């Protein structure tokens, strides 16, 4: 049984595993922590604690897509 996300979610400081689960639900396709780690290795921004800011990550994705990546 998949674990439920916490009642309080901070979209500017999501652990990678939780971000992957939430993005998978919203995108209606699988987004894995490994996929997010690959994006981070390619330059996606993360917070100092390694968490993901969905606003900054989305902006990075849009910029990458605009450049054909």
N, C-alpha and C positions, 0 to 999 in steps of 0.2 A: 504494500500500500504506500503510495507516494506521501511524503511528509507535507504537511500544510505550511504555507509561509507564515511568518509571525503576524500577529494582529497589526502591529505597527511597522510599516515599511518606509524607510527613508530612501527615496529615489536618487538622492545625491551621494549615497554611501551604501551601496549594495555589495555584499559578499559575492564573489564570482559565481558560486554554485546557485545562489538564490537568483542572481541576475539571469543566469542561463535558463532557469525554470520559468521565470516570469516572461522573458523574451520568447521562449518556446510557446507559451500559452497565447501571447499576443500575436505572434507571427503565424500561428497555426502550422508551424513546422519546427523540426528539432533544432534547437540551439544548445550546444553542449559547452561545458566549461572549457574543454579543449579548444573549441572554436573561438571562444572569447580570449583564451590565452594566446592563440595564434594572432588575433587582431592586436592584442597588447604588444606582442613581439614585433608586430609590423608598425607600431607607433600609436595605437589607440591610447588615449589618456587614462590614467588611473589616479586615484587619490594616494596620498602618502602611505596610508595603511594598506594599500593594495585593493581597496574596494573600488567599485565602478560607479561613476556618476552617469546616470542614464542620459541626462541632458548633454553632457560633454561627449559621451560615446555616440549618441545619435548624430550630433553635429559632425563628429569625425567620420562616421559612416557616410553621411551625405557628401562631405568633401571628397572622400575617397571615390564614391560612385560617380561624382561629377568629373573626376579625373580618369575614369575608366578602370579603376582598380577593383 
